[in-house]
Amino acid sequence: MRLALNVLLHFKVVGRKISSFNGFCRLILECTFNHTFIETCRLVYSYRRAFTCGAKQSSSGTTEKSNRDSFFLDKRGRLRSFNHKKVSRKKGGSLRGRGWKYGSGFVDGVFPVMSPTSQQILNFLQKELSAENVWDSFDSLRLTHATWDDLINAVVQLRLNKQWNLIVLVCKWILQRSSFKPDVMCYNLLIDAYGHMSQYKNAESAYLELQKARCVPTDDTYALLLRAYCLSGLLDKAEAVLAEMRKYGLTPSVVVYNAYIDGLMKGRNTQKAVEIFQRMKRDQCQPSTDTYTMLINIYGKARRSYMALKLFNEMRTQKCEPNICTYTALINAFAREGLCEKAEEVFEKMQEDGHEPDVYTYNALMEAYSRAGFPYGAAEIFSLMQHMGYEPDRASYNIMVDAYGRAGLHEDARSVFEELKRQGMTPTMKSHMLLLSAYSKIGNIAKCEEIVNQMHKSGLKPDTFVLNSMLNTYGRVGYFTKMEEVLTAMEKGSYETDISTYNILINVYGRAGFCEKMEELFHSLPSKNLTPDVVTWTSRLGAYSRKKMYNRCIEIFEEMIDAGCYPDGGTVKVLLSACSSDDQVEQVTTMIRTMHKDLPTALPV
């Protein structure tokens, strides 16, 4: 063991590094053990105990915050500074998607000052329910430049609050009833509001009115119209917008392409989004930081972190500087695959490049440790975030509930859940779902039912995902009667069953050896307008694989391929487990290798 005094407290155990800033003191400990790094190094305090103690103290009074320095030396010996007053994006710092996203005078993160009149207009709009009363009141306003500014500032604030109906109300008054001259900004706000409300026909009408009023559409106008079409799944109309731009001799700018990609992402058409990105580069339109950030998000959500990293490196070679959102997206990409070392490397690189992490970045790093199976590592990041002056949000607590639940530490998960409530935050459906999963893993039926009842008392209606979890819990412990009662309630009630519902049932019946019941459910799927996916087919294969019914497994596998469903790694494992001789193993291996070249990829490279 080697001790060295420097600037930061730095722990390095089994190749993992967790940095903790504590004034001008750095302690480097290098310990090499064969056990998990948190549990084996006694010099590192128990994160579980520290977290629990913090939770207990918070209930009795406010916790005193430690003094924080504004200067420190990084690991390369460079003096750096940070501003503790700078809050997270969520609280008003470098805000994403706020203000006026595609231009029109308001830059992201920079807000116009609300005058007293503008604030009065905003308060009146949020209280008054009658549209006619709003318009009558607006008729008494003096038509001056100051009034115009106050109205637009109020609309921008409504946009932050996602109050689209009120935006439409104000813009329509300006355009239809007031004496103000029509302005492209007003039309843009109207198109944006209709787009978010999935009213693409009204967005179209607003665009046509803009042309009739002899306003010149800007890049923002086309961008917002594109996005409105994408959110409604109308890709042909979106392409028509680009065609119209070219018809008037306008080359789609990076703003337009970004809106197109953003709309496709929101519409869950990620493959088309990647195609548009490739087209953008072919058209010699230089992607911006926002473009690369969106694409890194796409690949991260598809669990293709290697492609996310490739794009990150590409943007650096193109001299396109990543921002904090880009780094957070890349950390999230590694986090989804549990690659905590890679995530931490990006975290450190981000700080070296002069970007201070915010609550979103810390949450992403916590998620990485959670998915890697190191709940106490996630707890250390949680403590570090608080030490650096960032207040954990609801997502932070949810990640900790999930981290302890994944590790089977259900009591710790419960403690974090209760701490969330003590901090004055209301647990969401996801918060309850994560706690439910923690108890479901150990088969604690009583606790699971208690959580569902608690959701009802909190005014949260359990959704399909919650009921699917209860189905799985009952099935795992052999409570088939209760499982069937839940299914009946879902089919006859207001709950919608999905393919995951029947995947759980098919898997449960298959594991229990009830093959006839399993086959009955499988063949009933078309009548329920559900298509079997790879999990459905694999669960069905598993029932016969356990009985070593090799020929039957091959028959089902061929049915699966004929139905256009391609196997994944789990399918191949199940198929191999059905083999009882080397010849059968060789036959399956050859068959899979032959198919592998023709399998489609999730996203084009």
QUISULCOR-V147641 format. One record per residue. N is the residue number from 1. SS is DSSP state (~ for helix, > for strand, _ for the rest). OMEGA is omega in whole degrees, 0 to 359 (NA if undefined). Layout:
# QUISULCOR-V147641
N	SS	OMEGA
N	SS	OMEGA
This chain:
# QUISULCOR-V147641
1	_	182
2	_	179
3	>	177
4	>	181
5	>	178
6	>	190
7	_	184
8	_	174
9	>	190
10	>	178
11	>	175
12	>	184
13	>	182
14	_	174
15	_	180
16	>	181
17	>	174
18	>	184
19	>	177
20	>	184
21	_	181
22	_	179
23	_	180
24	_	181
25	_	178
26	>	180
27	>	180
28	>	178
29	>	176
30	>	181
31	>	178
32	_	178
33	_	180
34	_	182
35	_	179
36	_	193
37	~	183
38	~	187
39	~	187
40	~	183
41	_	184
42	_	180
43	_	176
44	_	185
45	_	181
46	_	182
47	~	180
48	~	181
49	~	181
50	~	181
51	~	181
52	~	179
53	~	179
54	~	180
55	~	182
56	~	182
57	~	184
58	~	181
59	~	184
60	~	180
61	_	181
62	_	180
63	_	181
64	_	181
65	_	181
66	_	177
67	_	183
68	_	179
69	_	181
70	_	181
71	>	174
72	>	176
73	>	177
74	_	187
75	_	177
76	_	176
77	_	180
78	_	179
79	>	180
80	>	179
81	>	176
82	_	183
83	_	182
84	_	182
85	_	180
86	_	184
87	_	183
88	_	178
89	~	184
90	~	185
91	~	173
92	_	178
93	_	178
94	_	191
95	_	176
96	_	172
97	_	180
98	_	181
99	_	180
100	_	195
101	_	187
102	_	174
103	_	178
104	_	173
105	_	180
106	_	180
107	_	179
108	_	177
109	_	179
110	_	187
111	_	172
112	_	180
113	_	179
114	_	176
115	_	177
116	~	179
117	~	179
118	~	179
119	~	177
120	~	178
121	~	180
122	~	180
123	~	180
124	~	181
125	~	183
126	~	180
127	~	186
128	_	183
129	_	184
130	_	179
131	~	181
132	~	178
133	~	179
134	~	182
135	~	179
136	~	179
137	~	179
138	~	180
139	~	181
140	_	180
141	_	175
142	_	184
143	_	180
144	_	177
145	~	180
146	~	178
147	~	178
148	~	179
149	~	180
150	~	180
151	~	182
152	~	178
153	~	178
154	~	179
155	~	178
156	~	178
157	~	176
158	~	179
159	~	176
160	~	181
161	_	180
162	_	178
163	_	189
164	~	181
165	~	180
166	~	176
167	~	179
168	~	181
169	~	182
170	~	183
171	~	179
172	~	177
173	~	180
174	~	187
175	~	190
176	~	189
177	_	182
178	_	178
179	_	177
180	_	177
181	_	181
182	_	185
183	_	183
184	~	179
185	~	181
186	~	179
187	~	179
188	~	178
189	~	180
190	~	178
191	~	180
192	~	181
193	~	179
194	~	179
195	~	179
196	~	179
197	_	181
198	_	178
199	_	187
200	~	180
201	~	176
202	~	176
203	~	177
204	~	180
205	~	178
206	~	179
207	~	179
208	~	177
209	~	177
210	~	181
211	~	179
212	~	180
213	_	179
214	_	171
215	_	180
216	_	179
217	_	178
218	_	174
219	~	179
220	~	180
221	~	180
222	~	181
223	~	182
224	~	177
225	~	176
226	~	182
227	~	179
228	~	179
229	~	181
230	~	180
231	~	178
232	_	178
233	_	182
234	_	185
235	~	178
236	~	178
237	~	178
238	~	177
239	~	179
240	~	177
241	~	178
242	~	180
243	~	179
244	~	177
245	~	180
246	~	179
247	~	179
248	_	177
249	_	180
250	_	177
251	_	179
252	_	181
253	_	179
254	~	178
255	~	181
256	~	180
257	~	179
258	~	178
259	~	179
260	~	181
261	~	180
262	~	179
263	~	178
264	~	177
265	~	180
266	~	178
267	_	178
268	_	176
269	_	187
270	~	181
271	~	178
272	~	179
273	~	179
274	~	178
275	~	179
276	~	177
277	~	179
278	~	178
279	~	179
280	~	180
281	~	177
282	~	180
283	_	178
284	_	175
285	_	185
286	_	178
287	_	179
288	_	177
289	~	179
290	~	179
291	~	181
292	~	180
293	~	179
294	~	180
295	~	176
296	~	175
297	~	181
298	~	181
299	~	178
300	~	179
301	~	177
302	_	182
303	_	176
304	_	185
305	~	180
306	~	177
307	~	177
308	~	179
309	~	179
310	~	178
311	~	179
312	~	179
313	~	178
314	~	182
315	~	177
316	~	179
317	~	178
318	_	180
319	_	175
320	_	188
321	_	176
322	_	175
323	_	184
324	~	178
325	~	179
326	~	179
327	~	180
328	~	178
329	~	180
330	~	176
331	~	177
332	~	179
333	~	178
334	~	181
335	~	182
336	~	178
337	_	178
338	_	181
339	_	188
340	~	179
341	~	178
342	~	180
343	~	181
344	~	176
345	~	179
346	~	179
347	~	180
348	~	179
349	~	179
350	~	180
351	~	178
352	~	180
353	_	173
354	_	178
355	_	179
356	_	180
357	_	175
358	_	186
359	~	179
360	~	180
361	~	178
362	~	178
363	~	179
364	~	179
365	~	176
366	~	179
367	~	180
368	~	179
369	~	179
370	~	183
371	~	177
372	_	179
373	_	179
374	_	183
375	~	180
376	~	172
377	~	177
378	~	179
379	~	178
380	~	178
381	~	177
382	~	179
383	~	179
384	~	179
385	~	179
386	~	181
387	~	181
388	_	173
389	_	179
390	_	180
391	_	177
392	_	176
393	_	183
394	~	179
395	~	179
396	~	180
397	~	178
398	~	179
399	~	179
400	~	175
401	~	180
402	~	181
403	~	179
404	~	179
405	~	179
406	~	182
407	_	180
408	_	181
409	_	188
410	~	180
411	~	176
412	~	177
413	~	178
414	~	180
415	~	179
416	~	179
417	~	179
418	~	178
419	~	177
420	~	180
421	~	180
422	~	179
423	_	177
424	_	178
425	_	179
426	_	177
427	_	179
428	_	175
429	~	180
430	~	180
431	~	179
432	~	182
433	~	180
434	~	177
435	~	177
436	~	179
437	~	180
438	~	180
439	~	178
440	~	181
441	~	181
442	_	176
443	_	180
444	_	184
445	~	184
446	~	181
447	~	179
448	~	179
449	~	178
450	~	180
451	~	178
452	~	178
453	~	178
454	~	177
455	~	178
456	~	181
457	~	180
458	_	180
459	_	178
460	_	178
461	_	180
462	_	180
463	_	182
464	~	182
465	~	179
466	~	181
467	~	174
468	~	178
469	~	177
470	~	176
471	~	181
472	~	180
473	~	178
474	~	181
475	~	183
476	~	181
477	_	175
478	_	177
479	_	186
480	~	180
481	~	179
482	~	179
483	~	180
484	~	176
485	~	178
486	~	180
487	~	179
488	~	179
489	~	179
490	~	183
491	~	183
492	~	182
493	_	183
494	_	181
495	_	182
496	_	176
497	_	177
498	_	183
499	~	178
500	~	178
501	~	183
502	~	173
503	~	179
504	~	181
505	~	180
506	~	179
507	~	181
508	~	180
509	~	179
510	~	179
511	~	180
512	~	178
513	_	178
514	_	186
515	~	180
516	~	178
517	~	179
518	~	181
519	~	178
520	~	179
521	~	182
522	~	183
523	~	178
524	_	184
525	_	179
526	~	180
527	~	178
528	~	181
529	_	178
530	_	179
531	_	179
532	_	176
533	_	185
534	~	178
535	~	179
536	~	182
537	~	181
538	~	178
539	~	178
540	~	177
541	~	183
542	~	181
543	~	181
544	~	179
545	~	180
546	_	179
547	_	180
548	_	178
549	_	188
550	~	184
551	~	179
552	~	178
553	~	179
554	~	178
555	~	181
556	~	179
557	~	178
558	~	176
559	~	181
560	~	180
561	~	179
562	~	180
563	_	178
564	_	178
565	_	185
566	_	185
567	_	172
568	_	182
569	~	179
570	~	178
571	~	181
572	~	179
573	~	180
574	~	181
575	~	178
576	~	180
577	~	177
578	_	183
579	_	178
580	_	178
581	_	180
582	~	179
583	~	180
584	~	177
585	~	180
586	~	180
587	~	180
588	~	181
589	~	179
590	~	181
591	~	181
592	~	180
593	~	179
594	~	181
595	~	192
596	~	182
597	_	184
598	_	183
599	_	177
600	_	177
601	_	182
602	_	180
603	_	178
604	_	179
605	_	NA
